[in-house]
Amino acid sequence: MKRSRYSEEQIIDILNEHDAGAKCADLCRKHDMSDGTFYAWKSKYSGMTVPDAKRLRR
């Protein structure tokens, strides 16, 4: 299985940037990822905090 470039903490930080008002296209360009990846993360990690994501991994 391919290892992710981003940790759960980084993913949640990127999603928090979006919640703060950054546009999806700008975030994808800044972090070098696709729109599909962003929306997949959003569906999986939306509303989570870092401890929640660590609990999900276990």
mmCIF file of the N, C-alpha and C atoms, coordinates in Angstrom:
data_MODEL
# 
_entry.id   MODEL 
# 
loop_
_atom_site.group_PDB 
_atom_site.id 
_atom_site.type_symbol 
_atom_site.label_atom_id 
_atom_site.label_alt_id 
_atom_site.label_comp_id 
_atom_site.label_asym_id 
_atom_site.label_entity_id 
_atom_site.label_seq_id 
_atom_site.pdbx_PDB_ins_code 
_atom_site.Cartn_x 
_atom_site.Cartn_y 
_atom_site.Cartn_z 
_atom_site.occupancy 
_atom_site.B_iso_or_equiv 
_atom_site.pdbx_formal_charge 
_atom_site.auth_seq_id 
_atom_site.auth_comp_id 
_atom_site.auth_asym_id 
_atom_site.auth_atom_id 
_atom_site.pdbx_PDB_model_num 
ATOM 1   N N  . MET A 1 1  ? 0.829   -1.171 0.000  1.00 0.00 ? 1  MET A N  1 
ATOM 2   C CA . MET A 1 1  ? 0.000   0.000  0.000  1.00 0.00 ? 1  MET A CA 1 
ATOM 3   C C  . MET A 1 1  ? 0.880   1.242  0.000  1.00 0.00 ? 1  MET A C  1 
ATOM 4   N N  . LYS A 1 2  ? 0.523   2.211  -0.802 1.00 0.00 ? 2  LYS A N  1 
ATOM 5   C CA . LYS A 1 2  ? 1.318   3.419  -0.924 1.00 0.00 ? 2  LYS A CA 1 
ATOM 6   C C  . LYS A 1 2  ? 1.183   4.284  0.328  1.00 0.00 ? 2  LYS A C  1 
ATOM 7   N N  . ARG A 1 3  ? 2.304   4.794  0.782  1.00 0.00 ? 3  ARG A N  1 
ATOM 8   C CA . ARG A 1 3  ? 2.318   5.660  1.955  1.00 0.00 ? 3  ARG A CA 1 
ATOM 9   C C  . ARG A 1 3  ? 1.886   7.060  1.554  1.00 0.00 ? 3  ARG A C  1 
ATOM 10  N N  . SER A 1 4  ? 1.089   7.685  2.385  1.00 0.00 ? 4  SER A N  1 
ATOM 11  C CA . SER A 1 4  ? 0.589   9.025  2.111  1.00 0.00 ? 4  SER A CA 1 
ATOM 12  C C  . SER A 1 4  ? 1.700   10.055 2.281  1.00 0.00 ? 4  SER A C  1 
ATOM 13  N N  . ARG A 1 5  ? 1.656   11.090 1.484  1.00 0.00 ? 5  ARG A N  1 
ATOM 14  C CA . ARG A 1 5  ? 2.624   12.170 1.574  1.00 0.00 ? 5  ARG A CA 1 
ATOM 15  C C  . ARG A 1 5  ? 2.350   13.039 2.797  1.00 0.00 ? 5  ARG A C  1 
ATOM 16  N N  . TYR A 1 6  ? 1.088   13.086 3.213  1.00 0.00 ? 6  TYR A N  1 
ATOM 17  C CA . TYR A 1 6  ? 0.663   13.944 4.307  1.00 0.00 ? 6  TYR A CA 1 
ATOM 18  C C  . TYR A 1 6  ? 0.185   13.116 5.492  1.00 0.00 ? 6  TYR A C  1 
ATOM 19  N N  . SER A 1 7  ? 0.493   13.595 6.696  1.00 0.00 ? 7  SER A N  1 
ATOM 20  C CA . SER A 1 7  ? -0.002  12.934 7.904  1.00 0.00 ? 7  SER A CA 1 
ATOM 21  C C  . SER A 1 7  ? -1.421  13.421 8.186  1.00 0.00 ? 7  SER A C  1 
ATOM 22  N N  . GLU A 1 8  ? -2.078  12.750 9.111  1.00 0.00 ? 8  GLU A N  1 
ATOM 23  C CA . GLU A 1 8  ? -3.435  13.165 9.463  1.00 0.00 ? 8  GLU A CA 1 
ATOM 24  C C  . GLU A 1 8  ? -3.457  14.596 9.997  1.00 0.00 ? 8  GLU A C  1 
ATOM 25  N N  . GLU A 1 9  ? -2.418  14.960 10.757 1.00 0.00 ? 9  GLU A N  1 
ATOM 26  C CA . GLU A 1 9  ? -2.346  16.311 11.306 1.00 0.00 ? 9  GLU A CA 1 
ATOM 27  C C  . GLU A 1 9  ? -2.254  17.352 10.193 1.00 0.00 ? 9  GLU A C  1 
ATOM 28  N N  . GLN A 1 10 ? -1.450  17.073 9.180  1.00 0.00 ? 10 GLN A N  1 
ATOM 29  C CA . GLN A 1 10 ? -1.309  17.993 8.065  1.00 0.00 ? 10 GLN A CA 1 
ATOM 30  C C  . GLN A 1 10 ? -2.605  18.098 7.267  1.00 0.00 ? 10 GLN A C  1 
ATOM 31  N N  . ILE A 1 11 ? -3.277  16.986 7.075  1.00 0.00 ? 11 ILE A N  1 
ATOM 32  C CA . ILE A 1 11 ? -4.547  16.983 6.341  1.00 0.00 ? 11 ILE A CA 1 
ATOM 33  C C  . ILE A 1 11 ? -5.578  17.828 7.070  1.00 0.00 ? 11 ILE A C  1 
ATOM 34  N N  . ILE A 1 12 ? -5.671  17.661 8.376  1.00 0.00 ? 12 ILE A N  1 
ATOM 35  C CA . ILE A 1 12 ? -6.630  18.430 9.162  1.00 0.00 ? 12 ILE A CA 1 
ATOM 36  C C  . ILE A 1 12 ? -6.284  19.915 9.134  1.00 0.00 ? 12 ILE A C  1 
ATOM 37  N N  . ASP A 1 13 ? -4.998  20.252 9.153  1.00 0.00 ? 13 ASP A N  1 
ATOM 38  C CA . ASP A 1 13 ? -4.587  21.652 9.044  1.00 0.00 ? 13 ASP A CA 1 
ATOM 39  C C  . ASP A 1 13 ? -5.005  22.245 7.701  1.00 0.00 ? 13 ASP A C  1 
ATOM 40  N N  . ILE A 1 14 ? -4.858  21.476 6.630  1.00 0.00 ? 14 ILE A N  1 
ATOM 41  C CA . ILE A 1 14 ? -5.259  21.952 5.298  1.00 0.00 ? 14 ILE A CA 1 
ATOM 42  C C  . ILE A 1 14 ? -6.772  22.167 5.260  1.00 0.00 ? 14 ILE A C  1 
ATOM 43  N N  . LEU A 1 15 ? -7.532  21.241 5.829  1.00 0.00 ? 15 LEU A N  1 
ATOM 44  C CA . LEU A 1 15 ? -8.988  21.391 5.855  1.00 0.00 ? 15 LEU A CA 1 
ATOM 45  C C  . LEU A 1 15 ? -9.418  22.578 6.716  1.00 0.00 ? 15 LEU A C  1 
ATOM 46  N N  . ASN A 1 16 ? -8.675  22.849 7.784  1.00 0.00 ? 16 ASN A N  1 
ATOM 47  C CA . ASN A 1 16 ? -8.973  24.017 8.616  1.00 0.00 ? 16 ASN A CA 1 
ATOM 48  C C  . ASN A 1 16 ? -8.695  25.310 7.865  1.00 0.00 ? 16 ASN A C  1 
ATOM 49  N N  . GLU A 1 17 ? -7.671  25.316 7.013  1.00 0.00 ? 17 GLU A N  1 
ATOM 50  C CA . GLU A 1 17 ? -7.409  26.484 6.171  1.00 0.00 ? 17 GLU A CA 1 
ATOM 51  C C  . GLU A 1 17 ? -8.613  26.747 5.262  1.00 0.00 ? 17 GLU A C  1 
ATOM 52  N N  . HIS A 1 18 ? -9.180  25.673 4.718  1.00 0.00 ? 18 HIS A N  1 
ATOM 53  C CA . HIS A 1 18 ? -10.353 25.806 3.843  1.00 0.00 ? 18 HIS A CA 1 
ATOM 54  C C  . HIS A 1 18 ? -11.548 26.351 4.630  1.00 0.00 ? 18 HIS A C  1 
ATOM 55  N N  . ASP A 1 19 ? -11.727 25.860 5.856  1.00 0.00 ? 19 ASP A N  1 
ATOM 56  C CA . ASP A 1 19 ? -12.827 26.342 6.687  1.00 0.00 ? 19 ASP A CA 1 
ATOM 57  C C  . ASP A 1 19 ? -12.647 27.818 7.052  1.00 0.00 ? 19 ASP A C  1 
ATOM 58  N N  . ALA A 1 20 ? -11.394 28.266 7.110  1.00 0.00 ? 20 ALA A N  1 
ATOM 59  C CA . ALA A 1 20 ? -11.106 29.656 7.444  1.00 0.00 ? 20 ALA A CA 1 
ATOM 60  C C  . ALA A 1 20 ? -11.345 30.593 6.266  1.00 0.00 ? 20 ALA A C  1 
ATOM 61  N N  . GLY A 1 21 ? -11.570 30.028 5.069  1.00 0.00 ? 21 GLY A N  1 
ATOM 62  C CA . GLY A 1 21 ? -11.915 30.869 3.939  1.00 0.00 ? 21 GLY A CA 1 
ATOM 63  C C  . GLY A 1 21 ? -11.036 30.731 2.711  1.00 0.00 ? 21 GLY A C  1 
ATOM 64  N N  . ALA A 1 22 ? -10.024 29.883 2.762  1.00 0.00 ? 22 ALA A N  1 
ATOM 65  C CA . ALA A 1 22 ? -9.172  29.691 1.592  1.00 0.00 ? 22 ALA A CA 1 
ATOM 66  C C  . ALA A 1 22 ? -9.927  28.882 0.535  1.00 0.00 ? 22 ALA A C  1 
ATOM 67  N N  . LYS A 1 23 ? -9.687  29.186 -0.721 1.00 0.00 ? 23 LYS A N  1 
ATOM 68  C CA . LYS A 1 23 ? -10.356 28.476 -1.805 1.00 0.00 ? 23 LYS A CA 1 
ATOM 69  C C  . LYS A 1 23 ? -9.680  27.132 -2.051 1.00 0.00 ? 23 LYS A C  1 
ATOM 70  N N  . CYS A 1 24 ? -10.478 26.177 -2.504 1.00 0.00 ? 24 CYS A N  1 
ATOM 71  C CA . CYS A 1 24 ? -9.986  24.828 -2.766 1.00 0.00 ? 24 CYS A CA 1 
ATOM 72  C C  . CYS A 1 24 ? -8.877  24.833 -3.810 1.00 0.00 ? 24 CYS A C  1 
ATOM 73  N N  . ALA A 1 25 ? -9.059  25.576 -4.886 1.00 0.00 ? 25 ALA A N  1 
ATOM 74  C CA . ALA A 1 25 ? -8.061  25.606 -5.961 1.00 0.00 ? 25 ALA A CA 1 
ATOM 75  C C  . ALA A 1 25 ? -6.730  26.168 -5.461 1.00 0.00 ? 25 ALA A C  1 
ATOM 76  N N  . ASP A 1 26 ? -6.787  27.183 -4.605 1.00 0.00 ? 26 ASP A N  1 
ATOM 77  C CA . ASP A 1 26 ? -5.562  27.763 -4.059 1.00 0.00 ? 26 ASP A CA 1 
ATOM 78  C C  . ASP A 1 26 ? -4.837  26.777 -3.148 1.00 0.00 ? 26 ASP A C  1 
ATOM 79  N N  . LEU A 1 27 ? -5.603  26.077 -2.316 1.00 0.00 ? 27 LEU A N  1 
ATOM 80  C CA . LEU A 1 27 ? -4.991  25.087 -1.422 1.00 0.00 ? 27 LEU A CA 1 
ATOM 81  C C  . LEU A 1 27 ? -4.366  23.935 -2.203 1.00 0.00 ? 27 LEU A C  1 
ATOM 82  N N  . CYS A 1 28 ? -5.060  23.486 -3.240 1.00 0.00 ? 28 CYS A N  1 
ATOM 83  C CA . CYS A 1 28 ? -4.540  22.378 -4.046 1.00 0.00 ? 28 CYS A CA 1 
ATOM 84  C C  . CYS A 1 28 ? -3.252  22.774 -4.753 1.00 0.00 ? 28 CYS A C  1 
ATOM 85  N N  . ARG A 1 29 ? -3.190  23.993 -5.234 1.00 0.00 ? 29 ARG A N  1 
ATOM 86  C CA . ARG A 1 29 ? -1.979  24.472 -5.893 1.00 0.00 ? 29 ARG A CA 1 
ATOM 87  C C  . ARG A 1 29 ? -0.853  24.624 -4.877 1.00 0.00 ? 29 ARG A C  1 
ATOM 88  N N  . LYS A 1 30 ? -1.156  25.175 -3.715 1.00 0.00 ? 30 LYS A N  1 
ATOM 89  C CA . LYS A 1 30 ? -0.149  25.421 -2.682 1.00 0.00 ? 30 LYS A CA 1 
ATOM 90  C C  . LYS A 1 30 ? 0.460   24.123 -2.156 1.00 0.00 ? 30 LYS A C  1 
ATOM 91  N N  . HIS A 1 31 ? -0.386  23.110 -1.966 1.00 0.00 ? 31 HIS A N  1 
ATOM 92  C CA . HIS A 1 31 ? 0.071   21.852 -1.367 1.00 0.00 ? 31 HIS A CA 1 
ATOM 93  C C  . HIS A 1 31 ? 0.321   20.753 -2.396 1.00 0.00 ? 31 HIS A C  1 
ATOM 94  N N  . ASP A 1 32 ? 0.208   21.091 -3.682 1.00 0.00 ? 32 ASP A N  1 
ATOM 95  C CA . ASP A 1 32 ? 0.509   20.165 -4.777 1.00 0.00 ? 32 ASP A CA 1 
ATOM 96  C C  . ASP A 1 32 ? -0.307  18.870 -4.683 1.00 0.00 ? 32 ASP A C  1 
ATOM 97  N N  . MET A 1 33 ? -1.630  19.033 -4.735 1.00 0.00 ? 33 MET A N  1 
ATOM 98  C CA . MET A 1 33 ? -2.533  17.881 -4.701 1.00 0.00 ? 33 MET A CA 1 
ATOM 99  C C  . MET A 1 33 ? -3.694  18.153 -5.650 1.00 0.00 ? 33 MET A C  1 
ATOM 100 N N  . SER A 1 34 ? -4.473  17.123 -5.933 1.00 0.00 ? 34 SER A N  1 
ATOM 101 C CA . SER A 1 34 ? -5.589  17.274 -6.858 1.00 0.00 ? 34 SER A CA 1 
ATOM 102 C C  . SER A 1 34 ? -6.863  17.649 -6.113 1.00 0.00 ? 34 SER A C  1 
ATOM 103 N N  . ASP A 1 35 ? -7.839  18.132 -6.870 1.00 0.00 ? 35 ASP A N  1 
ATOM 104 C CA . ASP A 1 35 ? -9.141  18.457 -6.284 1.00 0.00 ? 35 ASP A CA 1 
ATOM 105 C C  . ASP A 1 35 ? -9.800  17.202 -5.715 1.00 0.00 ? 35 ASP A C  1 
ATOM 106 N N  . GLY A 1 36 ? -9.650  16.095 -6.419 1.00 0.00 ? 36 GLY A N  1 
ATOM 107 C CA . GLY A 1 36 ? -10.239 14.838 -5.961 1.00 0.00 ? 36 GLY A CA 1 
ATOM 108 C C  . GLY A 1 36 ? -9.689  14.395 -4.619 1.00 0.00 ? 36 GLY A C  1 
ATOM 109 N N  . THR A 1 37 ? -8.386  14.569 -4.442 1.00 0.00 ? 37 THR A N  1 
ATOM 110 C CA . THR A 1 37 ? -7.759  14.235 -3.167 1.00 0.00 ? 37 THR A CA 1 
ATOM 111 C C  . THR A 1 37 ? -8.320  15.112 -2.064 1.00 0.00 ? 37 THR A C  1 
ATOM 112 N N  . PHE A 1 38 ? -8.448  16.407 -2.342 1.00 0.00 ? 38 PHE A N  1 
ATOM 113 C CA . PHE A 1 38 ? -8.973  17.333 -1.344 1.00 0.00 ? 38 PHE A CA 1 
ATOM 114 C C  . PHE A 1 38 ? -10.378 16.932 -0.909 1.00 0.00 ? 38 PHE A C  1 
ATOM 115 N N  . TYR A 1 39 ? -11.254 16.647 -1.871 1.00 0.00 ? 39 TYR A N  1 
ATOM 116 C CA . TYR A 1 39 ? -12.628 16.310 -1.531 1.00 0.00 ? 39 TYR A CA 1 
ATOM 117 C C  . TYR A 1 39 ? -12.733 14.938 -0.871 1.00 0.00 ? 39 TYR A C  1 
ATOM 118 N N  . ALA A 1 40 ? -11.838 14.021 -1.185 1.00 0.00 ? 40 ALA A N  1 
ATOM 119 C CA . ALA A 1 40 ? -11.818 12.725 -0.492 1.00 0.00 ? 40 ALA A CA 1 
ATOM 120 C C  . ALA A 1 40 ? -11.422 12.920 0.968  1.00 0.00 ? 40 ALA A C  1 
ATOM 121 N N  . TRP A 1 41 ? -10.415 13.778 1.194  1.00 0.00 ? 41 TRP A N  1 
ATOM 122 C CA . TRP A 1 41 ? -10.019 14.101 2.567  1.00 0.00 ? 41 TRP A CA 1 
ATOM 123 C C  . TRP A 1 41 ? -11.150 14.791 3.305  1.00 0.00 ? 41 TRP A C  1 
ATOM 124 N N  . LYS A 1 42 ? -11.827 15.691 2.612  1.00 0.00 ? 42 LYS A N  1 
ATOM 125 C CA . LYS A 1 42 ? -12.911 16.440 3.242  1.00 0.00 ? 42 LYS A CA 1 
ATOM 126 C C  . LYS A 1 42 ? -14.026 15.496 3.690  1.00 0.00 ? 42 LYS A C  1 
ATOM 127 N N  . SER A 1 43 ? -14.341 14.504 2.865  1.00 0.00 ? 43 SER A N  1 
ATOM 128 C CA . SER A 1 43 ? -15.400 13.564 3.243  1.00 0.00 ? 43 SER A CA 1 
ATOM 129 C C  . SER A 1 43 ? -14.955 12.662 4.392  1.00 0.00 ? 43 SER A C  1 
ATOM 130 N N  . LYS A 1 44 ? -13.672 12.352 4.466  1.00 0.00 ? 44 LYS A N  1 
ATOM 131 C CA . LYS A 1 44 ? -13.184 11.450 5.504  1.00 0.00 ? 44 LYS A CA 1 
ATOM 132 C C  . LYS A 1 44 ? -12.878 12.168 6.817  1.00 0.00 ? 44 LYS A C  1 
ATOM 133 N N  . TYR A 1 45 ? -12.247 13.345 6.747  1.00 0.00 ? 45 TYR A N  1 
ATOM 134 C CA . TYR A 1 45 ? -11.741 14.012 7.934  1.00 0.00 ? 45 TYR A CA 1 
ATOM 135 C C  . TYR A 1 45 ? -12.521 15.266 8.328  1.00 0.00 ? 45 TYR A C  1 
ATOM 136 N N  . SER A 1 46 ? -13.620 15.560 7.688  1.00 0.00 ? 46 SER A N  1 
ATOM 137 C CA . SER A 1 46 ? -14.365 16.788 7.962  1.00 0.00 ? 46 SER A CA 1 
ATOM 138 C C  . SER A 1 46 ? -14.856 16.817 9.410  1.00 0.00 ? 46 SER A C  1 
ATOM 139 N N  . GLY A 1 47 ? -14.565 17.910 10.101 1.00 0.00 ? 47 GLY A N  1 
ATOM 140 C CA . GLY A 1 47 ? -15.013 18.094 11.472 1.00 0.00 ? 47 GLY A CA 1 
ATOM 141 C C  . GLY A 1 47 ? -14.181 17.389 12.519 1.00 0.00 ? 47 GLY A C  1 
ATOM 142 N N  . MET A 1 48 ? -13.104 16.743 12.120 1.00 0.00 ? 48 MET A N  1 
ATOM 143 C CA . MET A 1 48 ? -12.264 16.024 13.077 1.00 0.00 ? 48 MET A CA 1 
ATOM 144 C C  . MET A 1 48 ? -11.190 16.929 13.643 1.00 0.00 ? 48 MET A C  1 
ATOM 145 N N  . THR A 1 49 ? -10.743 16.554 14.824 1.00 0.00 ? 49 THR A N  1 
ATOM 146 C CA . THR A 1 49 ? -9.555  17.173 15.407 1.00 0.00 ? 49 THR A CA 1 
ATOM 147 C C  . THR A 1 49 ? -8.431  16.156 15.311 1.00 0.00 ? 49 THR A C  1 
ATOM 148 N N  . VAL A 1 50 ? -7.229  16.568 15.646 1.00 0.00 ? 50 VAL A N  1 
ATOM 149 C CA . VAL A 1 50 ? -6.075  15.668 15.538 1.00 0.00 ? 50 VAL A CA 1 
ATOM 150 C C  . VAL A 1 50 ? -6.234  14.431 16.419 1.00 0.00 ? 50 VAL A C  1 
ATOM 151 N N  . PRO A 1 51 ? -6.672  14.557 17.687 1.00 0.00 ? 51 PRO A N  1 
ATOM 152 C CA . PRO A 1 51 ? -6.861  13.330 18.484 1.00 0.00 ? 51 PRO A CA 1 
ATOM 153 C C  . PRO A 1 51 ? -7.916  12.384 17.897 1.00 0.00 ? 51 PRO A C  1 
ATOM 154 N N  . ASP A 1 52 ? -8.953  12.942 17.277 1.00 0.00 ? 52 ASP A N  1 
ATOM 155 C CA . ASP A 1 52 ? -9.962  12.090 16.637 1.00 0.00 ? 52 ASP A CA 1 
ATOM 156 C C  . ASP A 1 52 ? -9.356  11.291 15.488 1.00 0.00 ? 52 ASP A C  1 
ATOM 157 N N  . ALA A 1 53 ? -8.492  11.927 14.709 1.00 0.00 ? 53 ALA A N  1 
ATOM 158 C CA . ALA A 1 53 ? -7.869  11.247 13.578 1.00 0.00 ? 53 ALA A CA 1 
ATOM 159 C C  . ALA A 1 53 ? -6.928  10.143 14.059 1.00 0.00 ? 53 ALA A C  1 
ATOM 160 N N  . LYS A 1 54 ? -6.215  10.390 15.128 1.00 0.00 ? 54 LYS A N  1 
ATOM 161 C CA . LYS A 1 54 ? -5.336  9.355  15.674 1.00 0.00 ? 54 LYS A CA 1 
ATOM 162 C C  . LYS A 1 54 ? -6.145  8.168  16.189 1.00 0.00 ? 54 LYS A C  1 
ATOM 163 N N  . ARG A 1 55 ? -7.293  8.456  16.788 1.00 0.00 ? 55 ARG A N  1 
ATOM 164 C CA . ARG A 1 55 ? -8.174  7.405  17.278 1.00 0.00 ? 55 ARG A CA 1 
ATOM 165 C C  . ARG A 1 55 ? -8.736  6.602  16.106 1.00 0.00 ? 55 ARG A C  1 
ATOM 166 N N  . LEU A 1 56 ? -9.037  7.280  14.998 1.00 0.00 ? 56 LEU A N  1 
ATOM 167 C CA . LEU A 1 56 ? -9.553  6.613  13.802 1.00 0.00 ? 56 LEU A CA 1 
ATOM 168 C C  . LEU A 1 56 ? -8.504  5.650  13.236 1.00 0.00 ? 56 LEU A C  1 
ATOM 169 N N  . ARG A 1 57 ? -7.250  6.052  13.261 1.00 0.00 ? 57 ARG A N  1 
ATOM 170 C CA . ARG A 1 57 ? -6.183  5.225  12.718 1.00 0.00 ? 57 ARG A CA 1 
ATOM 171 C C  . ARG A 1 57 ? -6.039  3.926  13.512 1.00 0.00 ? 57 ARG A C  1 
ATOM 172 N N  . ARG A 1 58 ? -6.252  3.985  14.816 1.00 0.00 ? 58 ARG A N  1 
ATOM 173 C CA . ARG A 1 58 ? -6.146  2.784  15.652 1.00 0.00 ? 58 ARG A CA 1 
ATOM 174 C C  . ARG A 1 58 ? -7.334  1.929  15.421 1.00 0.00 ? 58 ARG A C  1 
# 
